[in-house]
Amino acid sequence: MHVLRQLPFRDAPYTIEVAGEQIIIRGYQIVVWVSLGVRDVPDKDAPRFPAVLDTGHSHNFSIRENQLLLWTGIRPDTLQSLGTIVVNREEVPLRAAHLWIHRNRPGTAELLARPFHLEVLQGVAVYPSGVAGAPRLPLLGLRGLVRNKLRVTIDGDKMSVSLRT
């Protein structure tokens, strides 16, 4: 089953708008649109927001606390605590949440219905304000892809990425 089909990425910076904020996407960053929720059923009204597909990121998913609140409306303290991880000698809380990747129309960035539920049993890392090393944008990491047995294909010629089960 395809999750992403020839999703294009760019070699030059561009901007997108998220919750009224202009966000710079750097060249060669693969941006996927995701949603977070507290239930295992996707909320059709859950806000979509960008995350960078980062195979160098060793966790499931990471987001800054202020992005979680502003972009999803979810307060971190309303999500069940699953412990912490240590990143750059700083403790970062892990929170229970449900994560969906929004599918795309093949060859375009246009989003389709029926997002793909990504199991993140070890939770998502929520960086508190002021923690050094917090990602500039949310990161979808390699652990989440591997644990869900997903296959990533990057087509350098077409500058696109595909993701499938």
Secondary structure, 3 states (H helix, E strand, C coil): CEEEEEEECCCCCEEEEECCEEEEECCCCCEEEEEEECCCCCCCCCCCEEEEEECCCCCCEEEEHHHHHHHHCCCHHHCCEEEEEEECCEEEEEECCEEEECCECCCCCCECCCCEEECCCCCEEEECCCCCCCCCCCEEEHHHHHHCCCEEEEECCCCEEEEEC
